[in-house]
Amino acid sequence: MPAFKVIKKDKETDARTGEIKTLHGIVNTPCFMPVATLG
């Protein structure tokens, strides 16, 4: 049951930082998540 919570938001650009809570733990955003495909 993932949930997203905004921690801080920039008033000029609407950029934001936050955290995603999952059953496996918390992921702070923004984050770099490499994704690869075969082919």
mmCIF entry with sequence, helices, sheets and N, C-alpha, C, O atoms, coordinates in Angstrom:
data_MODEL
# 
_entry.id   MODEL 
# 
_entity.id                         1 
_entity.type                       polymer 
_entity.pdbx_number_of_molecules   1 
# 
_entity_poly.entity_id                      1 
_entity_poly.type                           'polypeptide(L)' 
_entity_poly.nstd_linkage                   no 
_entity_poly.nstd_monomer                   no 
_entity_poly.pdbx_seq_one_letter_code       MPAFKVIKKDKETDARTGEIKTLHGIVNTPCFMPVATLG 
_entity_poly.pdbx_seq_one_letter_code_can   MPAFKVIKKDKETDARTGEIKTLHGIVNTPCFMPVATLG 
_entity_poly.pdbx_strand_id                 A 
# 
loop_
_entity_poly_seq.entity_id 
_entity_poly_seq.num 
_entity_poly_seq.mon_id 
_entity_poly_seq.hetero 
1 1  MET n 
1 2  PRO n 
1 3  ALA n 
1 4  PHE n 
1 5  LYS n 
1 6  VAL n 
1 7  ILE n 
1 8  LYS n 
1 9  LYS n 
1 10 ASP n 
1 11 LYS n 
1 12 GLU n 
1 13 THR n 
1 14 ASP n 
1 15 ALA n 
1 16 ARG n 
1 17 THR n 
1 18 GLY n 
1 19 GLU n 
1 20 ILE n 
1 21 LYS n 
1 22 THR n 
1 23 LEU n 
1 24 HIS n 
1 25 GLY n 
1 26 ILE n 
1 27 VAL n 
1 28 ASN n 
1 29 THR n 
1 30 PRO n 
1 31 CYS n 
1 32 PHE n 
1 33 MET n 
1 34 PRO n 
1 35 VAL n 
1 36 ALA n 
1 37 THR n 
1 38 LEU n 
1 39 GLY n 
# 
_struct_asym.id          A 
_struct_asym.entity_id   1 
# 
_struct_sheet.id               AA1 
_struct_sheet.type             ? 
_struct_sheet.number_strands   3 
_struct_sheet.details          ? 
# 
loop_
_struct_sheet_order.sheet_id 
_struct_sheet_order.range_id_1 
_struct_sheet_order.range_id_2 
_struct_sheet_order.offset 
_struct_sheet_order.sense 
AA1 1 2 ? anti-parallel 
AA1 2 3 ? anti-parallel 
# 
loop_
_struct_sheet_range.sheet_id 
_struct_sheet_range.id 
_struct_sheet_range.beg_label_comp_id 
_struct_sheet_range.beg_label_asym_id 
_struct_sheet_range.beg_label_seq_id 
_struct_sheet_range.pdbx_beg_PDB_ins_code 
_struct_sheet_range.end_label_comp_id 
_struct_sheet_range.end_label_asym_id 
_struct_sheet_range.end_label_seq_id 
_struct_sheet_range.pdbx_end_PDB_ins_code 
_struct_sheet_range.beg_auth_comp_id 
_struct_sheet_range.beg_auth_asym_id 
_struct_sheet_range.beg_auth_seq_id 
_struct_sheet_range.end_auth_comp_id 
_struct_sheet_range.end_auth_asym_id 
_struct_sheet_range.end_auth_seq_id 
AA1 1 ALA A 3  ? LYS A 9  ? ALA A 3  LYS A 9  
AA1 2 ARG A 16 ? THR A 22 ? ARG A 16 THR A 22 
AA1 3 GLY A 25 ? THR A 29 ? GLY A 25 THR A 29 
# 
loop_
_atom_site.group_PDB 
_atom_site.id 
_atom_site.type_symbol 
_atom_site.label_atom_id 
_atom_site.label_alt_id 
_atom_site.label_comp_id 
_atom_site.label_asym_id 
_atom_site.label_entity_id 
_atom_site.label_seq_id 
_atom_site.pdbx_PDB_ins_code 
_atom_site.Cartn_x 
_atom_site.Cartn_y 
_atom_site.Cartn_z 
_atom_site.occupancy 
_atom_site.B_iso_or_equiv 
_atom_site.pdbx_formal_charge 
_atom_site.auth_seq_id 
_atom_site.auth_comp_id 
_atom_site.auth_asym_id 
_atom_site.auth_atom_id 
_atom_site.pdbx_PDB_model_num 
ATOM 1   N N  . MET A 1 1  ? 0.829  -1.175 0.000   1.00 0.00 ? 1  MET A N  1 
ATOM 2   C CA . MET A 1 1  ? 0.000  0.000  0.000   1.00 0.00 ? 1  MET A CA 1 
ATOM 3   C C  . MET A 1 1  ? 0.883  1.251  0.000   1.00 0.00 ? 1  MET A C  1 
ATOM 4   O O  . MET A 1 1  ? 1.065  1.863  1.053   1.00 0.00 ? 1  MET A O  1 
ATOM 5   N N  . PRO A 1 2  ? 1.438  1.650  -1.156  1.00 0.00 ? 2  PRO A N  1 
ATOM 6   C CA . PRO A 1 2  ? 2.319  2.813  -1.217  1.00 0.00 ? 2  PRO A CA 1 
ATOM 7   C C  . PRO A 1 2  ? 1.580  4.114  -0.904  1.00 0.00 ? 2  PRO A C  1 
ATOM 8   O O  . PRO A 1 2  ? 0.408  4.274  -1.247  1.00 0.00 ? 2  PRO A O  1 
ATOM 9   N N  . ALA A 1 3  ? 2.272  5.024  -0.257  1.00 0.00 ? 3  ALA A N  1 
ATOM 10  C CA . ALA A 1 3  ? 1.717  6.343  0.038   1.00 0.00 ? 3  ALA A CA 1 
ATOM 11  C C  . ALA A 1 3  ? 2.799  7.387  -0.200  1.00 0.00 ? 3  ALA A C  1 
ATOM 12  O O  . ALA A 1 3  ? 3.964  7.152  0.119   1.00 0.00 ? 3  ALA A O  1 
ATOM 13  N N  . PHE A 1 4  ? 2.428  8.544  -0.761  1.00 0.00 ? 4  PHE A N  1 
ATOM 14  C CA . PHE A 1 4  ? 3.373  9.617  -1.038  1.00 0.00 ? 4  PHE A CA 1 
ATOM 15  C C  . PHE A 1 4  ? 3.074  10.796 -0.129  1.00 0.00 ? 4  PHE A C  1 
ATOM 16  O O  . PHE A 1 4  ? 1.921  11.198 0.024   1.00 0.00 ? 4  PHE A O  1 
ATOM 17  N N  . LYS A 1 5  ? 4.130  11.350 0.477   1.00 0.00 ? 5  LYS A N  1 
ATOM 18  C CA . LYS A 1 5  ? 3.990  12.497 1.369   1.00 0.00 ? 5  LYS A CA 1 
ATOM 19  C C  . LYS A 1 5  ? 4.954  13.588 0.912   1.00 0.00 ? 5  LYS A C  1 
ATOM 20  O O  . LYS A 1 5  ? 6.151  13.335 0.775   1.00 0.00 ? 5  LYS A O  1 
ATOM 21  N N  . VAL A 1 6  ? 4.450  14.794 0.674   1.00 0.00 ? 6  VAL A N  1 
ATOM 22  C CA . VAL A 1 6  ? 5.294  15.922 0.283   1.00 0.00 ? 6  VAL A CA 1 
ATOM 23  C C  . VAL A 1 6  ? 5.969  16.472 1.537   1.00 0.00 ? 6  VAL A C  1 
ATOM 24  O O  . VAL A 1 6  ? 5.309  16.770 2.532   1.00 0.00 ? 6  VAL A O  1 
ATOM 25  N N  . ILE A 1 7  ? 7.302  16.602 1.473   1.00 0.00 ? 7  ILE A N  1 
ATOM 26  C CA . ILE A 1 7  ? 8.071  17.128 2.600   1.00 0.00 ? 7  ILE A CA 1 
ATOM 27  C C  . ILE A 1 7  ? 8.306  18.628 2.433   1.00 0.00 ? 7  ILE A C  1 
ATOM 28  O O  . ILE A 1 7  ? 8.123  19.396 3.378   1.00 0.00 ? 7  ILE A O  1 
ATOM 29  N N  . LYS A 1 8  ? 8.712  19.047 1.226   1.00 0.00 ? 8  LYS A N  1 
ATOM 30  C CA . LYS A 1 8  ? 9.003  20.453 0.961   1.00 0.00 ? 8  LYS A CA 1 
ATOM 31  C C  . LYS A 1 8  ? 8.628  20.786 -0.470  1.00 0.00 ? 8  LYS A C  1 
ATOM 32  O O  . LYS A 1 8  ? 8.841  19.971 -1.367  1.00 0.00 ? 8  LYS A O  1 
ATOM 33  N N  . LYS A 1 9  ? 8.070  21.980 -0.704  1.00 0.00 ? 9  LYS A N  1 
ATOM 34  C CA . LYS A 1 9  ? 7.656  22.396 -2.045  1.00 0.00 ? 9  LYS A CA 1 
ATOM 35  C C  . LYS A 1 9  ? 8.173  23.798 -2.331  1.00 0.00 ? 9  LYS A C  1 
ATOM 36  O O  . LYS A 1 9  ? 8.066  24.692 -1.492  1.00 0.00 ? 9  LYS A O  1 
ATOM 37  N N  . ASP A 1 10 ? 8.748  23.987 -3.545  1.00 0.00 ? 10 ASP A N  1 
ATOM 38  C CA . ASP A 1 10 ? 9.247  25.289 -3.964  1.00 0.00 ? 10 ASP A CA 1 
ATOM 39  C C  . ASP A 1 10 ? 8.092  26.136 -4.488  1.00 0.00 ? 10 ASP A C  1 
ATOM 40  O O  . ASP A 1 10 ? 7.316  25.671 -5.322  1.00 0.00 ? 10 ASP A O  1 
ATOM 41  N N  . LYS A 1 11 ? 7.970  27.364 -4.013  1.00 0.00 ? 11 LYS A N  1 
ATOM 42  C CA . LYS A 1 11 ? 6.851  28.227 -4.407  1.00 0.00 ? 11 LYS A CA 1 
ATOM 43  C C  . LYS A 1 11 ? 6.976  28.743 -5.834  1.00 0.00 ? 11 LYS A C  1 
ATOM 44  O O  . LYS A 1 11 ? 5.964  29.008 -6.483  1.00 0.00 ? 11 LYS A O  1 
ATOM 45  N N  . GLU A 1 12 ? 8.212  28.891 -6.336  1.00 0.00 ? 12 GLU A N  1 
ATOM 46  C CA . GLU A 1 12 ? 8.415  29.444 -7.674  1.00 0.00 ? 12 GLU A CA 1 
ATOM 47  C C  . GLU A 1 12 ? 8.256  28.407 -8.781  1.00 0.00 ? 12 GLU A C  1 
ATOM 48  O O  . GLU A 1 12 ? 7.698  28.707 -9.837  1.00 0.00 ? 12 GLU A O  1 
ATOM 49  N N  . THR A 1 13 ? 8.742  27.193 -8.548  1.00 0.00 ? 13 THR A N  1 
ATOM 50  C CA . THR A 1 13 ? 8.771  26.196 -9.628  1.00 0.00 ? 13 THR A CA 1 
ATOM 51  C C  . THR A 1 13 ? 7.861  24.998 -9.393  1.00 0.00 ? 13 THR A C  1 
ATOM 52  O O  . THR A 1 13 ? 7.708  24.165 -10.287 1.00 0.00 ? 13 THR A O  1 
ATOM 53  N N  . ASP A 1 14 ? 7.263  24.890 -8.230  1.00 0.00 ? 14 ASP A N  1 
ATOM 54  C CA . ASP A 1 14 ? 6.450  23.732 -7.844  1.00 0.00 ? 14 ASP A CA 1 
ATOM 55  C C  . ASP A 1 14 ? 7.260  22.440 -7.737  1.00 0.00 ? 14 ASP A C  1 
ATOM 56  O O  . ASP A 1 14 ? 6.686  21.354 -7.661  1.00 0.00 ? 14 ASP A O  1 
ATOM 57  N N  . ALA A 1 15 ? 8.605  22.553 -7.730  1.00 0.00 ? 15 ALA A N  1 
ATOM 58  C CA . ALA A 1 15 ? 9.433  21.375 -7.476  1.00 0.00 ? 15 ALA A CA 1 
ATOM 59  C C  . ALA A 1 15 ? 9.161  20.918 -6.047  1.00 0.00 ? 15 ALA A C  1 
ATOM 60  O O  . ALA A 1 15 ? 8.816  21.729 -5.187  1.00 0.00 ? 15 ALA A O  1 
ATOM 61  N N  . ARG A 1 16 ? 9.316  19.629 -5.795  1.00 0.00 ? 16 ARG A N  1 
ATOM 62  C CA . ARG A 1 16 ? 9.019  19.134 -4.459  1.00 0.00 ? 16 ARG A CA 1 
ATOM 63  C C  . ARG A 1 16 ? 9.918  17.966 -4.091  1.00 0.00 ? 16 ARG A C  1 
ATOM 64  O O  . ARG A 1 16 ? 10.432 17.257 -4.956  1.00 0.00 ? 16 ARG A O  1 
ATOM 65  N N  . THR A 1 17 ? 10.094 17.783 -2.800  1.00 0.00 ? 17 THR A N  1 
ATOM 66  C CA . THR A 1 17 ? 10.741 16.606 -2.264  1.00 0.00 ? 17 THR A CA 1 
ATOM 67  C C  . THR A 1 17 ? 9.709  15.884 -1.422  1.00 0.00 ? 17 THR A C  1 
ATOM 68  O O  . THR A 1 17 ? 8.763  16.487 -0.915  1.00 0.00 ? 17 THR A O  1 
ATOM 69  N N  . GLY A 1 18 ? 9.903  14.604 -1.282  1.00 0.00 ? 18 GLY A N  1 
ATOM 70  C CA . GLY A 1 18 ? 8.928  13.848 -0.508  1.00 0.00 ? 18 GLY A CA 1 
ATOM 71  C C  . GLY A 1 18 ? 9.438  12.475 -0.153  1.00 0.00 ? 18 GLY A C  1 
ATOM 72  O O  . GLY A 1 18 ? 10.628 12.180 -0.271  1.00 0.00 ? 18 GLY A O  1 
ATOM 73  N N  . GLU A 1 19 ? 8.518  11.643 0.283   1.00 0.00 ? 19 GLU A N  1 
ATOM 74  C CA . GLU A 1 19 ? 8.871  10.260 0.590   1.00 0.00 ? 19 GLU A CA 1 
ATOM 75  C C  . GLU A 1 19 ? 7.725  9.348  0.183   1.00 0.00 ? 19 GLU A C  1 
ATOM 76  O O  . GLU A 1 19 ? 6.548  9.686  0.306   1.00 0.00 ? 19 GLU A O  1 
ATOM 77  N N  . ILE A 1 20 ? 8.114  8.191  -0.299  1.00 0.00 ? 20 ILE A N  1 
ATOM 78  C CA . ILE A 1 20 ? 7.157  7.150  -0.665  1.00 0.00 ? 20 ILE A CA 1 
ATOM 79  C C  . ILE A 1 20 ? 7.294  6.046  0.370   1.00 0.00 ? 20 ILE A C  1 
ATOM 80  O O  . ILE A 1 20 ? 8.375  5.483  0.543   1.00 0.00 ? 20 ILE A O  1 
ATOM 81  N N  . LYS A 1 21 ? 6.211  5.737  1.051   1.00 0.00 ? 21 LYS A N  1 
ATOM 82  C CA . LYS A 1 21 ? 6.217  4.654  2.036   1.00 0.00 ? 21 LYS A CA 1 
ATOM 83  C C  . LYS A 1 21 ? 5.669  3.395  1.385   1.00 0.00 ? 21 LYS A C  1 
ATOM 84  O O  . LYS A 1 21 ? 4.593  3.411  0.786   1.00 0.00 ? 21 LYS A O  1 
ATOM 85  N N  . THR A 1 22 ? 6.419  2.303  1.506   1.00 0.00 ? 22 THR A N  1 
ATOM 86  C CA . THR A 1 22 ? 5.981  1.004  1.012   1.00 0.00 ? 22 THR A CA 1 
ATOM 87  C C  . THR A 1 22 ? 6.081  -0.005 2.153   1.00 0.00 ? 22 THR A C  1 
ATOM 88  O O  . THR A 1 22 ? 6.547  0.321  3.245   1.00 0.00 ? 22 THR A O  1 
ATOM 89  N N  . LEU A 1 23 ? 5.647  -1.206 1.894   1.00 0.00 ? 23 LEU A N  1 
ATOM 90  C CA . LEU A 1 23 ? 5.766  -2.262 2.903   1.00 0.00 ? 23 LEU A CA 1 
ATOM 91  C C  . LEU A 1 23 ? 7.225  -2.609 3.184   1.00 0.00 ? 23 LEU A C  1 
ATOM 92  O O  . LEU A 1 23 ? 7.538  -3.163 4.237   1.00 0.00 ? 23 LEU A O  1 
ATOM 93  N N  . HIS A 1 24 ? 8.124  -2.285 2.245   1.00 0.00 ? 24 HIS A N  1 
ATOM 94  C CA . HIS A 1 24 ? 9.542  -2.617 2.380   1.00 0.00 ? 24 HIS A CA 1 
ATOM 95  C C  . HIS A 1 24 ? 10.369 -1.481 2.961   1.00 0.00 ? 24 HIS A C  1 
ATOM 96  O O  . HIS A 1 24 ? 11.545 -1.679 3.267   1.00 0.00 ? 24 HIS A O  1 
ATOM 97  N N  . GLY A 1 25 ? 9.790  -0.300 3.122   1.00 0.00 ? 25 GLY A N  1 
ATOM 98  C CA . GLY A 1 25 ? 10.530 0.824  3.682   1.00 0.00 ? 25 GLY A CA 1 
ATOM 99  C C  . GLY A 1 25 ? 10.146 2.142  3.040   1.00 0.00 ? 25 GLY A C  1 
ATOM 100 O O  . GLY A 1 25 ? 9.124  2.244  2.361   1.00 0.00 ? 25 GLY A O  1 
ATOM 101 N N  . ILE A 1 26 ? 10.979 3.153  3.265   1.00 0.00 ? 26 ILE A N  1 
ATOM 102 C CA . ILE A 1 26 ? 10.725 4.510  2.780   1.00 0.00 ? 26 ILE A CA 1 
ATOM 103 C C  . ILE A 1 26 ? 11.743 4.868  1.710   1.00 0.00 ? 26 ILE A C  1 
ATOM 104 O O  . ILE A 1 26 ? 12.935 4.601  1.863   1.00 0.00 ? 26 ILE A O  1 
ATOM 105 N N  . VAL A 1 27 ? 11.265 5.480  0.613   1.00 0.00 ? 27 VAL A N  1 
ATOM 106 C CA . VAL A 1 27 ? 12.124 5.962  -0.467  1.00 0.00 ? 27 VAL A CA 1 
ATOM 107 C C  . VAL A 1 27 ? 11.986 7.476  -0.502  1.00 0.00 ? 27 VAL A C  1 
ATOM 108 O O  . VAL A 1 27 ? 10.891 8.001  -0.703  1.00 0.00 ? 27 VAL A O  1 
ATOM 109 N N  . ASN A 1 28 ? 13.109 8.181  -0.304  1.00 0.00 ? 28 ASN A N  1 
ATOM 110 C CA . ASN A 1 28 ? 13.088 9.639  -0.387  1.00 0.00 ? 28 ASN A CA 1 
ATOM 111 C C  . ASN A 1 28 ? 13.140 10.061 -1.841  1.00 0.00 ? 28 ASN A C  1 
ATOM 112 O O  . ASN A 1 28 ? 13.879 9.472  -2.630  1.00 0.00 ? 28 ASN A O  1 
ATOM 113 N N  . THR A 1 29 ? 12.358 11.085 -2.213  1.00 0.00 ? 29 THR A N  1 
ATOM 114 C CA . THR A 1 29 ? 12.336 11.573 -3.582  1.00 0.00 ? 29 THR A CA 1 
ATOM 115 C C  . THR A 1 29 ? 12.802 13.019 -3.606  1.00 0.00 ? 29 THR A C  1 
ATOM 116 O O  . THR A 1 29 ? 12.636 13.716 -2.604  1.00 0.00 ? 29 THR A O  1 
ATOM 117 N N  . PRO A 1 30 ? 13.379 13.506 -4.704  1.00 0.00 ? 30 PRO A N  1 
ATOM 118 C CA . PRO A 1 30 ? 13.633 12.760 -5.928  1.00 0.00 ? 30 PRO A CA 1 
ATOM 119 C C  . PRO A 1 30 ? 14.784 11.780 -5.719  1.00 0.00 ? 30 PRO A C  1 
ATOM 120 O O  . PRO A 1 30 ? 15.661 12.008 -4.886  1.00 0.00 ? 30 PRO A O  1 
ATOM 121 N N  . CYS A 1 31 ? 14.774 10.707 -6.468  1.00 0.00 ? 31 CYS A N  1 
ATOM 122 C CA . CYS A 1 31 ? 15.837 9.713  -6.386  1.00 0.00 ? 31 CYS A CA 1 
ATOM 123 C C  . CYS A 1 31 ? 16.130 9.182  -7.782  1.00 0.00 ? 31 CYS A C  1 
ATOM 124 O O  . CYS A 1 31 ? 15.287 9.255  -8.677  1.00 0.00 ? 31 CYS A O  1 
ATOM 125 N N  . PHE A 1 32 ? 17.326 8.651  -7.957  1.00 0.00 ? 32 PHE A N  1 
ATOM 126 C CA . PHE A 1 32 ? 17.715 8.071  -9.230  1.00 0.00 ? 32 PHE A CA 1 
ATOM 127 C C  . PHE A 1 32 ? 17.428 6.580  -9.175  1.00 0.00 ? 32 PHE A C  1 
ATOM 128 O O  . PHE A 1 32 ? 17.995 5.865  -8.349  1.00 0.00 ? 32 PHE A O  1 
ATOM 129 N N  . MET A 1 33 ? 16.552 6.111  -10.048 1.00 0.00 ? 33 MET A N  1 
ATOM 130 C CA . MET A 1 33 ? 16.218 4.691  -10.117 1.00 0.00 ? 33 MET A CA 1 
ATOM 131 C C  . MET A 1 33 ? 16.529 4.185  -11.515 1.00 0.00 ? 33 MET A C  1 
ATOM 132 O O  . MET A 1 33 ? 15.728 4.363  -12.432 1.00 0.00 ? 33 MET A O  1 
ATOM 133 N N  . PRO A 1 34 ? 17.682 3.556  -11.685 1.00 0.00 ? 34 PRO A N  1 
ATOM 134 C CA . PRO A 1 34 ? 18.000 3.041  -13.015 1.00 0.00 ? 34 PRO A CA 1 
ATOM 135 C C  . PRO A 1 34 ? 17.062 1.893  -13.400 1.00 0.00 ? 34 PRO A C  1 
ATOM 136 O O  . PRO A 1 34 ? 16.756 1.018  -12.591 1.00 0.00 ? 34 PRO A O  1 
ATOM 137 N N  . VAL A 1 35 ? 16.625 1.923  -14.633 1.00 0.00 ? 35 VAL A N  1 
ATOM 138 C CA . VAL A 1 35 ? 15.733 0.888  -15.153 1.00 0.00 ? 35 VAL A CA 1 
ATOM 139 C C  . VAL A 1 35 ? 16.337 0.387  -16.452 1.00 0.00 ? 35 VAL A C  1 
ATOM 140 O O  . VAL A 1 35 ? 16.730 1.184  -17.304 1.00 0.00 ? 35 VAL A O  1 
ATOM 141 N N  . ALA A 1 36 ? 16.412 -0.902 -16.608 1.00 0.00 ? 36 ALA A N  1 
ATOM 142 C CA . ALA A 1 36 ? 16.990 -1.475 -17.820 1.00 0.00 ? 36 ALA A CA 1 
ATOM 143 C C  . ALA A 1 36 ? 15.976 -2.403 -18.485 1.00 0.00 ? 36 ALA A C  1 
ATOM 144 O O  . ALA A 1 36 ? 15.136 -3.011 -17.822 1.00 0.00 ? 36 ALA A O  1 
ATOM 145 N N  . THR A 1 37 ? 16.076 -2.493 -19.790 1.00 0.00 ? 37 THR A N  1 
ATOM 146 C CA . THR A 1 37 ? 15.244 -3.421 -20.545 1.00 0.00 ? 37 THR A CA 1 
ATOM 147 C C  . THR A 1 37 ? 16.145 -4.332 -21.354 1.00 0.00 ? 37 THR A C  1 
ATOM 148 O O  . THR A 1 37 ? 17.286 -3.982 -21.655 1.00 0.00 ? 37 THR A O  1 
ATOM 149 N N  . LEU A 1 38 ? 15.647 -5.467 -21.695 1.00 0.00 ? 38 LEU A N  1 
ATOM 150 C CA . LEU A 1 38 ? 16.406 -6.432 -22.483 1.00 0.00 ? 38 LEU A CA 1 
ATOM 151 C C  . LEU A 1 38 ? 16.144 -6.173 -23.955 1.00 0.00 ? 38 LEU A C  1 
ATOM 152 O O  . LEU A 1 38 ? 14.995 -6.126 -24.394 1.00 0.00 ? 38 LEU A O  1 
ATOM 153 N N  . GLY A 1 39 ? 17.220 -6.005 -24.715 1.00 0.00 ? 39 GLY A N  1 
ATOM 154 C CA . GLY A 1 39 ? 17.042 -5.866 -26.164 1.00 0.00 ? 39 GLY A CA 1 
ATOM 155 C C  . GLY A 1 39 ? 17.453 -4.592 -26.757 1.00 0.00 ? 39 GLY A C  1 
ATOM 156 O O  . GLY A 1 39 ? 17.332 -4.407 -27.968 1.00 0.00 ? 39 GLY A O  1 
# 
